[in-house]
């Protein structure tokens, strides 16, 4: 199973970078953001409620406070994912 990983905006009329990731990578990304949220005391993933334990295909993530290399390590440094994260 593959998932389209991209930045979505309210208008969503601008085509930005797109990457294809796996469900495991998405789960690892969300886990990574939760751990970094606890470590830094900031909210990096929204929504992130207890009842939202399943994989969500629409969420807001803050990646600016985290090093690019740390975030993209979750995706094995895929160049298309790096493009999406850099755009964010």
Beta strands, then each sheet from edge to edge (+ up, - down):
strand 1: 2-6
strand 2: 18-22
strand 3: 45-46
strand 4: 60-61
sheet 1: 1+ 2-
sheet 2: 3+ 4-
end
